[in-house]
Amino acid sequence: MSEENKAIIARRFFEQVWNEKNLSAIDELLAANYQDHSLPPGVPSGVEGVKQMTAIYQKAFPDTRITVEDQFAEGDRVVTRWTARGTHTGEMMGIPPTDKQVAVTGIDIYRVVGGQVVEHWGEMDQMGMMQQLGVGPAPD
């Protein structure tokens, strides 16, 4: 089951949703009772929240490509370390386009049941992204 769960996350979620920009795949991959424990305050924690945040990032970074760097699975959990690369050509949460390229890393934990993701916890280097865009504090 772990290999099947890894395929759902790596090949389907990252490839279809992010790299192919297929937002409709979200409805197939995330369960109706999906809970995201990592979305910003004010964003719904379910499927609609994921669609909202994905659309925001894809509009801001339309050429985004995500590379899965590492992936581990045990039981119903899949852990993925990834790198996203893209160019900031669209407005993002009040930040006008900078035309700068960024490379952002993150780690996600997914719980997969019956071929669908039911829970997600994730961390991404948002400060590093802001610094690369020139809108965050400069690194020491």
Order of alpha helices (4+ residues) and beta strands (2+ residues): alpha-alpha-beta-alpha-beta-beta-beta-beta-alpha
